Amino acid sequence: MLSLAESITDAKQYQRVNVMDIPRTCGLLTNRELEITENWDVRGLLRVIAEGRYKTEEVVGAFCKRAAIAHQLTRCLTEPLFDRALKQARDLDLHFQRSGKPVGPLHGLPVTVKDSFNVKGVDSTTGIAHLAFQPATENSPVVDLLESLGAVVIAKTNVPQAVAALDTCNNLFGRTLNPLNRQLTVGGSTGGEGAVIAMRGSMAGIGTDIGGSIRVPAMCNEIYGFKPSIGRVPYRGQEGGHIPAKGRISLQFVAGPLARSVADLGALMEHIVPRAELFEEDCIPGRWQGEFPARLPGAQSRNVTIGVLRSDGLVEPLPPIARVLDEVAQTLRKTPGVEVVEIPVPPALAKCQGLAGRLMGIDGRLPLMDLIESTGEPLIPWLQSRMGRGRELTAAQLGELQAQRSAVEREVLKMWTLNSGVERRVDAIIHPVAPHPVPEIDRYNALGYTSSFVLLDYPAGSIPVRRFQESDLELGKHMDAPVLGSWDKANRLLWDEKTVDRRVYLDSPLSIQVITPKQHDYELFRAMEIIDRAVRVPPAKL
């Protein structure tokens, strides 16, 4: 007979629902549609479209069907744009038939965008009831940019209320569920993108990030996310209850891609970055190339130096997070052309999370709360204890915050030179995405591991490494390191066997974050290539 504890565990295991295979097995997609949606990366799909093997209309149609199936399983979409997308696809086919040439380098690529981006003729509610039934009058610049390259936007994807949570839930469209395990969070705020891309309902998507909103859903859905530096990807054209140009004076959101591989991230960024300055006033001139000391066949170059930053100094990573980071570090130490160094945690790093939070709230969140309260809409569970009315900062108070930010930036800058101050010694850093595994719904805890690198404006990406295994459970073993503070105490509740059944984490993805210095976005891409390739190669047999 099972004990009560065993019965509870069995019940929870029974509830662990993975829906990833349903699009393949449900019978709604033809073999041709399965081939289109499963057999290609971005460059491969673009190549076969350009060769005429697939018409754009059938490619877009296949992904629209798969996105619709993904939505029925996870509630990942807000605005299906299928009719609009199919018309664009037919226009692209007509152009190709007449000219024999694609419209642009992303000709026929089906993509999705986060709900906060405007698409003319449909809502951008950002999960706020007050903004429903107010269709946008023009596209966001990034939508225009994607379409100028030949991409086809097939849908907009779900976000948390006010794009303000790390769990995707709102009172208009409901909660987006994690297709890998519907007991766990899908992440936020770009959670709908995370789910639809994981389920291959889109080839790639564009999200936004200020507290981790690209990297967290990538972690939760076992895909890849790329938070660029400010000015690399057009961001303007967002809705959502903020004072005008808030980002210019506080903490600035950035836009960036999510995809199923590092190569797919690069396939978008190599065309977006050089053109971004033509579509938004504060985007900078850029080229998707640079000098990176990666060893290439026949080339002479120095080793790539990758630092290991094990903590943010505020929250201690839980054991499986510390373990997977160490595993990646050990793998890189065995990788030819790579040197691994330990990065002492800069004391100033622990200040970043608090500073980022205060800068996000410089307007007291008053315009946002006005919108939410105007319809009597309740706050979603994740926000109920985290968001409310505050006080607007004066210009003097804002200036003082920005002065503190500058001081933190100067201190943290030293970790790239290991205090030599003469030349850069560290090319990239690996770091946890979060100090805990993918948690249950509404239990995501620490923001500092992601929000700090928005404050510092360091490009950062997330890479899935492996799944959570039985050996990671350490049942009956507890953390004995001193508690660092309230955030650390809250984080440990996600490992305390009195407050969580650790078995809920089994088979969930474990990821790492890769970080490079400000404006070294191409170098981030190259570092992610090297690290991803290293962790994908199976260990040699002895």
C-alpha positions as CSV (number, residue, x, y, z in Angstrom):
1,M,0.0,0.0,0.0
2,L,1.2,3.5,-0.9
3,S,1.9,6.0,1.9
4,L,0.1,9.3,1.9
5,A,3.3,11.0,0.7
6,E,3.7,8.5,-2.1
7,S,0.1,8.9,-3.1
8,I,0.5,12.7,-3.3
9,T,3.7,12.3,-5.4
10,D,1.9,9.9,-7.7
11,A,-1.0,12.3,-8.1
12,K,1.4,15.2,-9.0
13,Q,3.2,13.0,-11.5
14,Y,-0.1,12.1,-13.1
15,Q,-0.8,15.8,-13.5
16,R,2.5,16.4,-15.3
17,V,1.1,17.0,-18.8
18,N,3.5,17.4,-21.7
19,V,1.6,18.4,-24.9
20,M,4.6,18.9,-27.2
21,D,3.8,15.8,-29.3
22,I,0.1,16.6,-29.8
23,P,0.5,18.7,-33.0
24,R,2.4,15.7,-34.5
25,T,0.0,13.1,-33.4
26,C,-3.5,14.7,-33.5
27,G,-4.1,14.1,-37.2
28,L,-4.9,17.8,-38.0
29,L,-1.6,18.4,-39.9
30,T,-0.9,16.6,-43.1
31,N,2.5,14.9,-43.7
32,R,3.4,17.8,-45.9
33,E,2.6,20.3,-43.2
34,L,4.5,18.3,-40.6
35,E,7.5,18.3,-43.0
36,I,7.3,22.1,-43.4
37,T,6.9,22.8,-39.7
38,E,9.4,20.3,-38.3
39,N,12.3,19.7,-40.8
40,W,13.9,23.1,-41.2
41,D,15.8,25.7,-39.3
42,V,15.3,29.4,-40.4
43,R,18.0,29.4,-43.1
44,G,17.0,26.0,-44.4
45,L,13.4,27.0,-44.8
46,L,14.3,30.3,-46.5
47,R,16.5,28.3,-48.9
48,V,13.8,25.9,-50.0
49,I,11.3,28.7,-50.4
50,A,13.8,30.6,-52.6
51,E,14.4,27.4,-54.6
52,G,10.7,27.1,-55.3
53,R,10.2,23.8,-53.4
54,Y,7.6,25.4,-51.2
55,K,5.2,28.2,-52.0
56,T,5.0,30.8,-49.3
57,E,1.3,30.3,-49.0
58,E,1.6,26.7,-48.0
59,V,4.4,27.4,-45.6
60,V,2.4,30.2,-43.9
61,G,-0.7,28.0,-43.9
62,A,1.1,25.1,-42.2
63,F,2.4,27.4,-39.5
64,C,-1.0,29.0,-39.0
65,K,-2.5,25.6,-38.5
66,R,0.2,24.6,-36.0
67,A,0.0,27.9,-34.1
68,A,-3.8,27.3,-33.8
69,I,-3.2,23.8,-32.4
70,A,-0.6,25.2,-30.0
71,H,-3.1,27.9,-28.9
72,Q,-5.8,25.3,-28.1
73,L,-3.3,23.5,-25.9
74,T,-1.6,26.5,-24.2
75,R,-3.5,29.7,-24.8
76,C,-0.5,31.3,-26.4
77,L,-2.1,33.7,-28.9
78,T,-4.0,36.9,-28.5
79,E,-4.5,38.0,-32.1
80,P,-4.5,35.3,-34.8
81,L,-3.5,37.1,-38.0
82,F,-4.1,34.2,-40.2
83,D,-6.2,35.8,-43.0
84,R,-3.8,38.8,-43.1
85,A,-0.8,36.4,-43.2
86,L,-2.2,34.2,-46.0
87,K,-2.9,37.3,-48.1
88,Q,0.7,38.5,-47.6
89,A,1.9,35.0,-48.5
90,R,0.0,35.0,-51.8
91,D,1.4,38.5,-52.6
92,L,4.9,37.2,-51.9
93,D,4.3,34.2,-54.2
94,L,3.0,36.5,-56.9
95,H,6.1,38.7,-56.7
96,F,8.3,35.6,-56.8
97,Q,6.5,34.2,-59.8
98,R,6.8,37.4,-61.7
99,S,10.3,38.4,-60.8
100,G,12.0,35.1,-59.9
101,K,13.4,36.8,-56.9
102,P,12.5,37.0,-53.2
103,V,11.2,40.2,-51.7
104,G,14.0,40.2,-49.1
105,P,16.3,37.9,-47.2
106,L,13.4,36.7,-44.9
107,H,11.0,36.1,-47.8
108,G,8.2,33.8,-46.6
109,L,9.4,33.3,-43.0
110,P,6.5,32.8,-40.6
111,V,7.1,34.8,-37.4
112,T,5.1,35.9,-34.3
113,V,5.4,39.0,-32.2
114,K,4.6,39.8,-28.6
115,D,1.1,41.3,-28.0
116,S,2.6,44.7,-26.9
117,F,3.8,45.4,-30.5
118,N,1.3,47.2,-32.7
119,V,-0.1,45.6,-35.8
120,K,-2.4,47.8,-37.7
121,G,-6.1,46.9,-37.3
122,V,-5.9,44.8,-34.2
123,D,-5.6,45.5,-30.4
124,S,-2.4,45.7,-28.4
125,T,-4.0,45.3,-25.0
126,T,-0.9,44.2,-23.1
127,G,-3.3,42.1,-21.0
128,I,-5.2,45.2,-19.7
129,A,-9.0,45.2,-20.1
130,H,-9.1,49.0,-20.6
131,L,-7.1,48.7,-23.8
132,A,-9.4,46.1,-25.5
133,F,-11.3,47.0,-28.7
134,Q,-8.8,49.8,-29.5
135,P,-7.1,48.6,-32.7
136,A,-3.8,50.1,-33.6
137,T,-3.7,52.6,-36.4
138,E,-0.2,51.7,-37.6
139,N,2.4,49.0,-37.2
140,S,5.3,49.1,-34.7
141,P,8.6,49.8,-36.5
142,V,9.9,46.3,-35.9
143,V,6.8,44.8,-37.6
144,D,7.4,47.1,-40.6
145,L,11.1,46.1,-40.6
146,L,10.2,42.3,-40.5
147,E,7.7,42.7,-43.3
148,S,10.2,44.8,-45.4
149,L,12.5,41.8,-45.2
150,G,9.8,39.5,-46.4
151,A,8.8,37.9,-43.1
152,V,5.1,37.2,-42.5
153,V,3.7,37.9,-39.0
154,I,1.1,35.2,-38.4
155,A,0.0,36.1,-34.9
156,K,0.5,38.1,-31.7
157,T,1.2,36.3,-28.5
158,N,0.0,36.4,-24.9
159,V,1.6,38.4,-22.1
160,P,0.9,38.9,-18.4
161,Q,-1.3,41.8,-17.2
162,A,0.4,45.1,-18.0
163,V,3.5,43.1,-19.3
164,A,4.5,43.2,-15.6
165,A,5.0,39.6,-14.4
166,L,7.2,36.6,-14.9
167,D,4.2,34.4,-15.3
168,T,1.9,34.9,-18.3
169,C,-1.7,35.4,-17.1
170,N,-4.3,38.2,-17.7
171,N,-8.0,38.7,-17.3
172,L,-8.6,39.0,-21.1
173,F,-7.0,35.9,-22.6
174,G,-6.3,33.8,-19.5
175,R,-3.2,31.9,-18.5
176,T,-0.7,30.6,-21.0
177,L,0.4,27.1,-20.0
178,N,3.8,25.5,-20.4
179,P,3.7,22.9,-23.1
180,L,6.5,20.9,-21.5
181,N,4.7,20.6,-18.2
182,R,1.5,22.4,-17.5
183,Q,2.2,22.4,-13.7
184,L,5.2,24.8,-14.3
185,T,5.2,28.4,-15.4
186,V,5.6,29.3,-19.0
187,G,7.5,32.4,-17.8
188,G,6.9,36.0,-18.7
189,S,6.4,38.5,-19.9
190,T,7.0,37.0,-23.4
191,G,5.4,33.8,-22.3
192,G,3.1,33.3,-25.3
193,E,6.1,33.5,-27.6
194,G,7.9,30.9,-25.6
195,A,5.1,28.4,-25.9
196,V,4.3,28.9,-29.6
197,I,7.9,28.7,-30.6
198,A,8.6,25.6,-28.5
199,M,5.6,23.9,-30.2
200,R,6.9,24.9,-33.6
201,G,3.9,27.2,-34.3
202,S,6.3,29.9,-35.4
203,M,9.8,29.9,-36.8
204,A,10.9,32.7,-34.5
205,G,9.4,35.6,-32.5
206,I,10.1,39.1,-31.2
207,G,9.7,39.8,-27.5
208,T,10.8,42.6,-25.1
209,D,12.9,42.5,-22.0
210,I,13.3,44.8,-19.0
211,G,13.4,42.3,-16.1
212,G,14.1,39.1,-18.0
213,S,11.1,38.9,-20.3
214,I,12.9,37.3,-23.2
215,R,15.4,35.1,-21.3
216,V,12.9,33.8,-18.7
217,P,10.4,32.3,-21.2
218,A,13.3,30.9,-23.2
219,M,14.5,29.1,-20.0
220,C,11.0,27.9,-19.1
221,N,10.2,26.5,-22.6
222,E,13.7,25.0,-23.5
223,I,14.3,27.5,-26.4
224,Y,16.9,30.3,-27.0
225,G,16.4,34.0,-26.2
226,F,18.6,37.0,-27.1
227,K,18.3,40.3,-25.2
228,P,20.4,42.8,-27.2
229,S,21.9,46.1,-26.1
230,I,19.7,49.2,-26.4
231,G,19.4,50.4,-30.0
232,R,19.9,47.1,-31.8
233,V,16.2,46.2,-32.5
234,P,13.4,48.7,-32.9
235,Y,11.2,48.9,-29.7
236,R,8.9,51.9,-30.3
237,G,5.2,51.3,-30.9
238,Q,4.3,49.7,-27.6
239,E,1.1,50.1,-25.6
240,G,0.8,49.8,-21.9
241,G,0.1,52.7,-19.5
242,H,3.4,54.5,-19.0
243,I,4.3,58.2,-19.1
244,P,5.6,59.2,-22.6
245,A,9.2,58.2,-23.3
246,K,9.6,56.7,-19.8
247,G,12.4,54.5,-21.0
248,R,14.5,57.6,-22.0
249,I,14.7,58.7,-18.4
250,S,14.4,55.4,-16.4
251,L,15.1,51.9,-17.4
252,Q,14.7,51.1,-21.1
253,F,13.0,48.1,-22.5
254,V,14.7,46.4,-25.4
255,A,13.3,44.1,-28.1
256,G,14.9,40.9,-29.2
257,P,14.3,37.5,-30.8
258,L,13.4,34.1,-29.4
259,A,14.0,31.0,-31.5
260,R,14.8,27.3,-31.4
261,S,18.6,27.6,-32.0
262,V,21.5,30.0,-31.8
263,A,21.7,29.9,-35.6
264,D,18.1,30.9,-35.9
265,L,18.7,33.9,-33.6
266,G,21.6,34.9,-35.8
267,A,19.5,34.5,-39.0
268,L,17.2,37.2,-37.7
269,M,19.7,39.5,-36.1
270,E,22.0,39.6,-39.1
271,H,19.3,41.3,-41.1
272,I,17.6,43.4,-38.4
273,V,20.7,45.0,-36.8
274,P,22.1,46.7,-40.0
275,R,18.6,48.1,-40.9
276,A,17.3,49.1,-37.4
277,E,18.5,52.7,-37.6
278,L,16.2,53.2,-40.7
279,F,13.1,52.3,-38.7
280,E,13.6,53.9,-35.3
281,E,15.1,57.2,-34.2
282,D,17.1,55.8,-31.2
283,C,18.5,52.7,-33.0
284,I,22.2,52.9,-33.7
285,P,24.1,52.2,-36.9
286,G,25.3,48.6,-36.6
287,R,26.9,45.7,-38.5
288,W,26.4,42.1,-37.7
289,Q,30.0,41.2,-37.6
290,G,33.0,41.8,-35.4
291,E,36.3,40.6,-34.2
292,F,35.9,37.6,-31.9
293,P,38.9,35.4,-30.9
294,A,37.2,32.1,-31.8
295,R,39.5,29.5,-33.3
296,L,38.5,29.0,-37.0
297,P,40.0,26.3,-39.2
298,G,43.4,27.5,-40.4
299,A,43.3,30.7,-38.4
300,Q,45.6,31.9,-35.8
301,S,43.9,33.6,-32.8
302,R,44.0,33.8,-29.1
303,N,41.8,31.7,-26.9
304,V,38.2,32.8,-26.0
305,T,38.1,33.6,-22.3
306,I,34.8,32.8,-20.7
307,G,34.2,33.8,-17.1
308,V,32.0,32.0,-14.6
309,L,29.9,34.3,-12.5
310,R,28.1,31.9,-10.0
311,S,25.8,34.3,-8.1
312,D,24.4,37.8,-8.1
313,G,25.5,38.3,-4.5
314,L,21.9,38.6,-3.4
315,V,20.4,35.2,-3.9
316,E,22.2,31.9,-3.6
317,P,21.5,29.5,-6.5
318,L,19.7,26.3,-5.6
319,P,21.8,23.1,-5.9
320,P,20.7,22.0,-9.4
321,I,21.4,25.5,-10.8
322,A,24.8,25.6,-9.3
323,R,25.5,22.1,-10.6
324,V,24.5,22.8,-14.2
325,L,26.5,26.0,-14.3
326,D,29.5,24.0,-13.0
327,E,28.9,21.3,-15.6
328,V,29.0,23.8,-18.4
329,A,32.2,25.4,-17.0
330,Q,33.8,21.9,-16.8
331,T,32.8,21.2,-20.4
332,L,34.2,24.5,-21.6
333,R,37.5,23.8,-19.8
334,K,37.8,20.7,-22.1
335,T,36.9,22.7,-25.2
336,P,39.9,23.6,-27.5
337,G,40.4,27.3,-27.9
338,V,38.5,28.2,-24.7
339,E,40.0,29.4,-21.4
340,V,37.7,29.5,-18.3
341,V,38.2,31.8,-15.4
342,E,36.3,32.4,-12.2
343,I,34.7,35.8,-11.8
344,P,34.5,37.1,-8.2
345,V,31.0,38.5,-7.6
346,P,31.3,42.3,-7.7
347,P,29.8,43.7,-4.5
348,A,28.0,46.3,-6.7
349,L,26.1,43.6,-8.5
350,A,23.9,43.0,-5.5
351,K,22.7,46.6,-5.8
352,C,21.4,46.2,-9.4
353,Q,18.1,44.5,-8.6
354,G,17.0,47.2,-6.2
355,L,18.1,50.0,-8.5
356,A,16.3,48.4,-11.5
357,G,13.1,48.1,-9.5
358,R,13.2,51.7,-8.4
359,L,13.9,52.9,-11.9
360,M,11.0,50.9,-13.3
361,G,8.7,52.7,-10.8
362,I,9.7,56.3,-11.3
363,D,6.1,57.3,-12.2
364,G,4.7,55.5,-9.1
365,R,3.0,53.2,-11.6
366,L,0.1,55.7,-11.5
367,P,-0.8,55.8,-15.2
368,L,-0.7,52.0,-15.2
369,M,-2.9,51.6,-12.1
370,D,-5.3,54.2,-13.5
371,L,-5.8,52.0,-16.6
372,I,-6.3,48.8,-14.5
373,E,-8.6,50.4,-11.9
374,S,-10.7,52.2,-14.5
375,T,-12.6,49.0,-15.3
376,G,-12.4,47.5,-11.8
377,E,-10.1,44.8,-13.1
378,P,-8.3,42.8,-10.4
379,L,-4.6,42.2,-10.4
380,I,-3.4,38.8,-11.4
381,P,-2.1,36.5,-8.7
382,W,1.6,37.1,-9.4
383,L,1.1,40.9,-9.1
384,Q,-1.2,41.1,-6.1
385,S,1.7,41.4,-3.6
386,R,4.1,43.1,-6.0
387,M,2.3,46.0,-7.6
388,G,0.3,49.0,-6.4
389,R,0.3,52.8,-6.4
390,G,3.6,54.5,-5.4
391,R,5.0,58.0,-5.5
392,E,6.3,59.8,-8.5
393,L,10.0,60.7,-8.2
394,T,11.1,64.3,-8.5
395,A,13.8,65.2,-11.0
396,A,16.3,65.4,-8.2
397,Q,15.4,61.9,-6.9
398,L,15.6,60.5,-10.5
399,G,19.0,62.2,-10.9
400,E,20.3,60.6,-7.7
401,L,19.1,57.1,-8.9
402,Q,20.9,57.6,-12.2
403,A,24.0,58.7,-10.3
404,Q,23.9,55.5,-8.3
405,R,23.4,53.5,-11.5
406,S,26.6,55.1,-13.0
407,A,28.6,54.2,-9.9
408,V,27.4,50.6,-10.1
409,E,28.2,50.4,-13.8
410,R,31.8,51.7,-13.1
411,E,32.3,49.0,-10.4
412,V,30.8,46.1,-12.4
413,L,32.9,47.1,-15.4
414,K,36.0,45.8,-13.6
415,M,34.9,42.2,-13.9
416,W,35.6,42.2,-17.6
417,T,39.3,43.0,-17.0
418,L,39.7,41.0,-13.8
419,N,40.8,44.3,-12.2
420,S,43.7,44.9,-14.6
421,G,42.0,47.9,-16.2
422,V,44.4,47.7,-19.2
423,E,42.7,45.4,-21.7
424,R,39.7,43.2,-21.8
425,R,40.6,39.8,-20.4
426,V,37.1,38.3,-20.4
427,D,35.1,37.8,-23.7
428,A,31.9,36.4,-22.2
429,I,30.4,35.3,-18.9
430,I,28.2,32.4,-18.1
431,H,25.7,32.9,-15.3
432,P,22.3,31.4,-14.2
433,V,19.2,32.7,-15.8
434,A,17.5,32.3,-12.4
435,P,18.7,30.9,-9.1
436,H,16.0,28.2,-9.2
437,P,14.6,25.7,-11.7
438,V,11.5,26.4,-13.8
439,P,9.0,26.8,-10.9
440,E,5.4,26.0,-10.5
441,I,2.8,28.5,-11.7
442,D,3.0,31.9,-10.0
443,R,6.1,31.0,-8.0
444,Y,8.9,32.6,-10.1
445,N,11.1,34.4,-7.5
446,A,14.3,36.3,-8.2
447,L,14.6,39.1,-10.9
448,G,18.1,40.1,-10.2
449,Y,19.8,37.5,-12.3
450,T,18.1,39.0,-15.4
451,S,17.1,42.6,-14.6
452,S,20.7,43.5,-13.6
453,F,21.9,43.1,-17.1
454,V,19.2,45.5,-18.4
455,L,20.3,48.1,-15.9
456,L,23.9,47.6,-17.1
457,D,22.8,47.4,-20.8
458,Y,24.8,44.2,-21.3
459,P,23.5,41.9,-24.1
460,A,22.5,38.5,-22.6
461,G,21.1,35.3,-24.0
462,S,19.7,32.1,-22.7
463,I,20.8,28.5,-23.7
464,P,19.1,25.3,-22.7
465,V,21.6,22.8,-21.4
466,R,19.8,19.6,-20.2
467,R,16.8,18.3,-18.4
468,F,16.4,18.1,-14.6
469,Q,17.2,14.5,-13.6
470,E,16.5,12.2,-10.6
471,S,20.1,12.8,-9.5
472,D,19.4,16.5,-9.1
473,L,16.6,15.9,-6.5
474,E,18.9,15.4,-3.5
475,L,15.8,14.3,-1.5
476,G,16.3,14.8,2.2
477,K,19.3,17.1,1.7
478,H,19.0,20.7,2.6
479,M,20.9,23.9,1.9
480,D,23.1,24.8,4.8
481,A,24.7,28.0,3.6
482,P,23.7,31.1,5.6
483,V,20.5,32.9,4.3
484,L,21.6,36.1,2.5
485,G,18.3,38.1,2.9
486,S,14.6,38.1,2.2
487,W,15.0,37.3,-1.5
488,D,17.3,34.4,-0.7
489,K,14.9,33.2,1.9
490,A,12.0,33.3,-0.6
491,N,14.1,31.5,-3.2
492,R,14.9,28.6,-0.8
493,L,11.2,27.9,-0.4
494,L,11.4,26.6,-4.0
495,W,13.7,23.9,-2.6
496,D,12.3,23.3,0.9
497,E,10.6,20.0,0.9
498,K,8.0,21.3,3.3
499,T,6.8,23.8,0.7
500,V,7.5,22.0,-2.6
501,D,7.6,18.5,-3.9
502,R,11.0,18.6,-5.8
503,R,9.8,15.9,-8.1
504,V,7.7,18.6,-9.9
505,Y,11.0,19.7,-11.5
506,L,11.8,16.4,-13.1
507,D,12.4,16.6,-16.8
508,S,12.1,20.4,-16.8
509,P,14.8,22.3,-18.8
510,L,17.9,23.7,-17.1
511,S,19.5,26.6,-18.9
512,I,22.3,29.1,-18.5
513,Q,22.7,32.7,-19.4
514,V,25.6,34.1,-21.5
515,I,26.6,37.8,-21.1
516,T,28.9,40.1,-23.0
517,P,29.9,43.8,-22.5
518,K,27.7,46.6,-23.7
519,Q,27.1,46.8,-27.5
520,H,29.1,43.5,-28.0
521,D,25.9,41.9,-29.4
522,Y,27.6,40.0,-32.2
523,E,30.2,38.7,-29.8
524,L,27.3,37.4,-27.6
525,F,26.0,35.5,-30.6
526,R,29.5,34.0,-31.3
527,A,29.9,33.1,-27.6
528,M,26.5,31.5,-27.5
529,E,27.5,29.5,-30.6
530,I,30.7,28.2,-28.9
531,I,29.0,27.4,-25.7
532,D,25.9,25.8,-27.3
533,R,28.1,23.6,-29.5
534,A,30.2,22.5,-26.5
535,V,27.2,21.4,-24.4
536,R,25.5,19.7,-27.4
537,V,28.6,17.5,-28.2
538,P,28.2,14.1,-26.3
539,P,31.1,13.3,-24.0
540,A,33.8,11.0,-25.5
541,K,33.6,7.4,-24.5
542,L,36.6,6.2,-22.4
